[in-house]
Amino acid sequence: MLLEIRRKFHGLNSTGGMLSVDGIPRFFTVEDKERSGYKVPNNTCIARGQYQVKFREQVSGLTKRYRKKYDWFSYHLHIQDVPNFQWCYLHIGNTHDDVEGCVAVGKYLAVEKNDFRVVRSGDAFKELYMEAAQVLKSGGEIILNIV
């Protein structure tokens, strides 16, 4: 599975983008603000580049919360080897305040107070997660390109 985030929109504290799955634009994304060449947790989005996405097969407090709320959830979609940061995920969220350096996905993108937010994040994440989980559980590979 090939995922690509194409960053297109830059707000005061957020970055909005389009997430394609195997070349087809499917979702919108919201991240923290893009800063050149470095990553600051809760303040900066992931550096542009190519990453593998795997399950983080560890049960954290957040994993327990997701499992309790979503019967289809097993482990987080972990973006591997992000420079200067660990535990970056693709997940549910609406604004840059929800991502803490990760990527939230949604069905729509909106502007609010000079920043971007995604809408219907739960629906979008479930759709993406179900496809990604099938790939990972069958031994396949997920590559994420951020451009």
C-alpha positions, 0 to 999 in steps of 0.5 A: 500500500502506498500512502502519500500526503501532499501538503497544500495548505498552511495556516498559522499553526497548522498544515492541511493536506490531501492523503492519497491511497495507491495514487487515489486522493481519498482523505484530508489531513491536518498536522502541526505547522511545517518548519524547515528541517527539524521536528518539535513535538506538539509544534512541528509536522513530520519532515518531508520524506518516505516512511514505513508504517507498521503497527506499534504492537504495544498496549499503551493507555491510548491503545486501551482507549481506542480498543474500548471505543472501537471494536475494529481497532488493534494497534496504532498505525505507527510512522517509522523512523521520524527524525528527532521524534518517536511514536508518530501515528496516523489517527483520529483528530480534528485540529493541530491541537489534537495531533501532537506531531502526528497526522489526523485524517478526515473526510473534509478540510475546513478553515477556522480562525486561520487554521485548518481542521479535518471533519468526520475524522472518525469515519475517515480513520476507520476507512483507512485503518481497515484497509491498512490493517488488512495489508499489515495483517497479511504481511504486506508493506505500507509506505508513506511519502510526505511531499 
